[in-house]
């Protein structure tokens, strides 16, 4: 999970947000957006207009932790010519309400042209066009003084900060074209990772190392993988972690995160990793190249990725250490039982809203807020849509079927049945333990905070109970009062949990052997 693209019928309903009540004629409040001098050729993409109360902001953007504090309207545009303009109906595709419904006051607005449809995953990215922030003092919607927003600048390429010379020398970019993914997509498709070798690693040497396959959570990318790998390298160099090779995988796609699952929508990423990429790396680096020396690790969506890889490829890996994984038992999908009769992800049976994010006891965001915000920002690439791309069956139009209706929150039981059979890890273990159990026993390790921001401790408890019933010798650690974002902290060290995890992996790969850093 984290938070940081496919149009459905629910968007047609959402697009009618201009009608304040049933039977009322829709209103149309237009903001004009003009292509400024930075745009020298026709451009296409999604225009997003952000509006907040107040004055003096240098940037107006949306916060996933306070989604209703910013108003946003959207419009798809095609081949906007230099100097051309487009009128955006801010009562059409909008969140959390029509701009016409805003009360008079001081506001500020900014336009973004999301050229790559990446906003839902990573926000504003290189190549997007943005306007200046325009103040609207004493503005009353619909009085004709709506702002003219000109796209005057382009988001620059992000320069990845370099690590120390030793960190840079230890990081090796690997990109392998996958035969199975290329066949699936009909175009060259690559598995990518940064391979971090430990201090003292010699390319011509004979010493072999245990290997950890790590992957990021939602919103991460290849750059983030490298930064995390450099941090791990430094911990090894400082003697805090045993010397191992870390493969920092990239699991990002335009549709969200593929989580190295074998999916009818995203493709056979699990097969590509286990049957192609790992053999490729093991032929190139001094890796143990056996299950007792191959480990999995990841956080959040990466935690679920590492967990499902261990469950689905139990003979390949010697254990997973998954932290704050996305739901592994869909009886508790961020607190919602997807299998309940007439399940709804927005409202409980008593009509109260289901929360999605919290700060300990304080609810920050409801599931409904996020479910209705995400389609406005883009038709694909968001966290909730990403689940559909990984878990759902493919519809007749070639796109994944939605697990729930974005307008009403009603769960589609047919889609949930497919999720259950293919991706509910607790169910998979319970029904196929005779086959998988001998290769999974003692290999599942999960860490999660009791105050997890996305309520992911609930599903972990349920998965733990299932594995206890199977005598799986699984190891679940529930860290008191920790959230999604401070789970690794010990004392003043934000990343100290890495040390414990690496020590436990080392004990499996090198039982009884002490380690030193060269």
N, C-alpha and C positions, 0 to 999 in steps of 0.2 A: 504494500500500500504506500502511500506518500501523501500525498497528492501533489500532482502538478497539475477513425473519424468516420460515421456511417449514418446517413439520414434515415429516419424511420417515420412511421405514421404518427408516432407521438409528437414529432416536431410540428406536424400540421396542426395539432391541437394547441401546442405551446405557442405557435405563431399567431394564434388568435388572442393574445393577451391584451390587445387593444380594446377588446370589448370588456368594459368594467362589470357588466352584469348581463345575464341572459336577455336577449331581445334588444339590447342597445346597439345602435349603429357603431361600428368600429371607428375610432378616431385615428388620425394620421398626423403625427408631429415629426417633421422632417429636419434632420441636420444635414447640411451639405458638406461633403468632403471633396477636396480638390487635390489633384496630383501636382505637387510642387516641382521645383527645378531639379531636384535629385532624381526624379523619374524621367528618364530620357527615352524609354521605349514602352510599349504597352505592357501593363502588368495585370495579373489576376490574383485572386486570393479572397480572404475574408476580412471585411472591414469591421473592426470592433470599436465602438464608441464607449468610453468609460466616463462616468460622471459621479462626482462626490460632492457632498456639502463642504462649505468652508472656502478658504482662499489661501494662496501662497504656496501651493504644492509644486514641486519641480516635476513630479510625475504622478499621473492618476492611473492606478492599476487596481486589480482585484486581489484581495487576500483570501486564500482558501479557508483561513481560520476565522474570518469575519466576512463571509460572502455577501451578506445583505447590506453591508456598509457602502458598497459601490454598486451603482446601477450600470448595466451594460446592455447595449443593443448591437445587433449584428446584421450583416448583409453580404451575401456572396456576390463578387463582381468578376467580370470577365473582360480582359483586354481594355482596361482603363488607359486612355491615351495620355501622353504628356500634356499637362495643362487642362485635362478634362476633369469633369466633376460628376459626382454621383450623389443622389439624395437617399439618405438612409432613414427609413421609417422607424423611429424609435418606439413605436407602439406595436410593432410587428413581432420580430424575434427579439425578445428582451427578458431581462431578469434584474431584480426580483419582481418588478412591476413595470407597467407602461410609464414612459416619461411624462405622458399627459397627466398622470395621477399624482405627480410630485407637487408638494406644497410650495408656494412662493418662498424665495430665500436666496442666499448666496451659494452658488455652485461653481464648480470648475470642471472642465471637460478636456479630454484628449482622445485623439483617434489613432488607431493602429491598423495598418494593413498587414495582416498575417499572410505572407506570400506562400509559405510552405505548409500551412495548416498545422503548425507545430505548437501553437499557443497552449492547447489543452494538455500537452505533455511537459513542455519546458518553458512556457511563457514567451516573452519577446526574445527572438533569436536573430542571429546575423542575417541581414538581407531584408528584414521587416522594415517598413516605413512608418514613421511616427510624426505626429504634429506637435506643435508647442501646446502647453497647457493654456487653455483660454478661460479667463475668469468670467463668471456670469453673476454680477452683483445685483441683488434685488430682482432676480429673474423670476418671471411668472410664465410657466409653460403655456404655449399656444398663443402668445401675444405678438408673434412675428419677429421677435428679437433673438431667434435661435442663432447659435454661433456658426460661423463659417470656419471650418477646420481644414488647414492646408498641410499636406504631408511634406514636411520640409527637411527631414533628416532620415538617415538610414542607420539601422542598428549595426555597429561594426562587428567584425569577427572578434571572437573572444580569444585572447592570447593566453594559452595555458602556461601558468608559471612553471619555470624549470625547477627541478629539485637540485640537491647538491650534486657535485660531480659523481660521487659514489652511487647516489640514487639513480641518476641518469644512466650510468653504466650498467646498472643491474636491471633496467627495464627494457624489455624487448617486445616490440609490436609484432604480433602475429595475426595475419589475415589469410584464411584458407577458403577458397571457393568450394562450397559444398555441392556435391553431385546431387544429393537427394533434395536439397532446398532449391537448387537451380532448376531441377526438373519440376518441382512443385510450382514455382513462381514463373517459370518460363523465361527467366532472365538470370544473369550471374548474381548469385546470392552468397554472402560470405559469413563465416563465423569469425569473430574478432575478439582479441584479448591482448592484454599486456601480461607478459610472463616476467615475473620478478624472481630473479635468482638470488640466493642468500649470499651474505659476505663469505668470501673464500671460495666461491664457486669457480671452477676452472673448466673452460670449454674443452680442453684437451685432457682433463683429468679423468679419474676412474670412480671417484666418490659419487654414489647415487643418493638421492634425497626423496623423502616423502613429499607428496604433492597435494596441494589444496586447490580445489576448483571453487572459486568465490564468485558471487554475482551480486550486483547492486539491486536496490529497490526501485520503486516507481519514481520516474523523474531523473534517474541516473543515466549515464552514457559512458562512452569509451574514455573520455577525459576524466570523468569522476573515478573510473576504475583505476586509471594511472595514479591519480592523487592518493587514493586509498592504498594502492600498492606501495607507493613511496613511503607512506606512513608505516606500513607493516615492515618494509625493509629496514627503516630506522630503528624499529623496536628490536629487530633481530640484531642489528649492528650494536645496539646498546645493551645487548645481553638479556633482554626481557623475554624474548621468544626463541625457541629452538630453530636451528637452520633448516628451512624447508623451502621448496619452490612453491610460489603462489601464482596461480593462473587467474588473473582478474578479468573475468568474462564480461562482455557487453551483451545485455539482453533487451536493448531498446529497439523498437520498431516504430514506424509512423502510427501504427494502431495501438501503441502502448508498450507493454513489456510482454515478450513471448514466453518468458519464464522457463525456457528450455523444455517446454512441454511438447508432446506430439499432438498437434491440433489440426482439425480439418480446415480451419480458417487461416492460422498463421504458418502452418507447415510443420514438418517433422523435425523440430529443433532438438528433441532428446536423442533421436537417432543420429542426427548430424554431429552432435557432441560426442556421443559414446562410440559410434562406429567409424567416424571420420577424423574429427579434430583431435581427440585424445590419442589415437594411434599416430597421427601426424606429429604431435608434440613429443610423444615418447620416443619416436625415432630420431628426434633432434636434440633433446635435452637429457641430462643424466637423472632421469626419474626412476622411482622404484618399479613402475610399470607392473604393478600387481595390486589386487584389491586391498591388501593390508597397508599399502602406501598411497592409496588414492582416497582423498577426503573431500567433503563438500562443506561449504560454509556460505552464509548469506543472511541478509537482514531484510525484514519486511516482505515485499514481493520476492526479493532474492532469497529470503528465508523459506518461503513456500517453494520456490524453484529448487532449492537444495533438498528440501524435504521430499518433494515428489520424485526427484531424480533417484534418491536413495530407495524409495518405495518401488519405483517402476524399473530400476536397473540395479537390483540388490546384489547381483553377482559382480558388478563392475566396481563398486565403491565399498570402502571399509568403514564408513560411518559418515553421518552428517551432524553438524553442529549448527542448527538453524535458530536464528534469533528473531523474535516477534514475527513469526510467519503469518501470512494471510490465512484466512480460515481453512483448517484442515478437516473440519467436520461441519457440514452445512446445516446441521441442527442449530448451529450458533454462528450465523454469518453476520459478524459485527453485532451480535446480540439478537438476531432475528432467526427464527426457525423457518427455513425455506420450505420445509416439508409439512408445515401445519396446514390444515384445511383453510382454503380461501386466504392464503398468506398474502400479506401486503407489507412492503418494505418501508412505507411512509408512516403508517398509523397502526398502533396496537388495536386490539379488539375493543378497548374502551375509548378509542378515539385520540389518545395521547400520541405525540410524535415519537418515532424512534430516533434516538441520537446517533450520530455517526462519529463525531469527534468530541473529546472532552479534555479538560485540564483538571485532572483529579476528579473532584466532585462536580465541577462546573461544566455544563454542556456548552460546547462552542458552536457546533453545527449539527443540524438534523439531516437525516438521510434525504428527506424531501428537498431541502434547500440544495443539497449537492446534486441530487438527481435532476433537478430542473435547471440548475446553473450550467452544468456540463454541456448539454446540447447547444446552448446559445454560443458558447465559446468555440464549438466546432463539432462536426459530425462524427469525428473519430479522434483517438489519441488520448482521451480522458481515462481516469482510473476505473470508473464503472463500466464504460464501454470496453475497456481493455479486458475485463473479466469475460465479457461476451465473446470477444475475439479469441480468447484462449479456451473457454469452457463450452461454448454453445455449439449446437449443430448449425450447419449452413442452411440458410433459407433458399427459396427458389430463385431469388434475385442475386444469389452468390454471396450475400453478406450474412454475418451471423445473426441468428434470432436473438431478440432481446429477452433477458431473463425476467425483466419486469417492465411494465408500461410506465414510461417516463412522466406521463401526465397524472395518472391515478395511483401509481405505486403497486398495482396488482401484479402478483407473481404469475408467470406462465408455467403451470404445472408440467406441461410436456417438456419444456426446456429444462426445468429443474430436474426432471427424471433423467435427462441426458447428463446433466452435471453430476448427479448422484452416481450413475453407473461408471462414469469415466474419470471424474476428478475429485470425488469425495474420498480423501485419503483414509479416513477412519473406516469407511465402508469397504474400500478396496482391501485394506489389511484384514478386516474382519471376515470377509468372504473368501479370501484367497490366501489365508495364512498357511495352510498346509503346503502350498507351493513356495511362497515367499518367506515364510517364517524362518526356516533354517538359515537363510542368508541375511535376515534382518535383525535377528535377536542380538540385543546389546549394541546396535549400531545407531539408534535414533536418540539424539540429544537435542533438547529444545530449551531455550531460555526466553522468558517473557516477563514483563513487568505486571504487577497486579493493578497498576493504574494505566495500562496501555492506552495511548491516545485514541486508538481506533477500536477499543474493546476486544482486542485479539486474544486476551487471556481466556475468554470464555470458551472459544473453540479449542484452545490448547488443553484446557481442563477436560473437555469431552474426549479429545483424542487420547489423552493420557489414560483416562478411564478405560477406553476400548483396549489399549495396548496392555494395561495391567491385567485385564480379563484374559488376554491372550498369552500372558506370562512372557512378554516380549523383552523384558529386561531393558525397557526404555528409560531414559533419564530426563525428566522434566524439572526445570528449576524455575520457580515463580519468585521473582525478586520483589520484595515488598516496596510498594509505593513508587516504583520506577515506571516511567512512561515509555512511549515509543522512541523518544529522542535522547534519553539519558541512560539507557539500559547498560551501556558498556562502561559507565563511570564507576570508578572505585577511588574514594577520596577525592583528590584534585585531578586525577588522571581520567580523562574522558574516554580513553580507549583501552583501559586495563583489562577488560573482559577478553580481548584478543589473546592476552598472555595465558589465561587459564585454558581457553579453548585450544591454543596451540600446544600447550603442555599435555593436554589429554590426548590429542592426536598423536603426539610424539610417543606417548606411552603405548599406544596401539602398534605403531610402526616399528618402534625400537624398544620393546619391553625390557625393563631393567637396565637400560643403557643411558648413562648421563650424556648431556650435550654441552658443547662449548662452541663459542663463536670464534672463527679464525681471524 
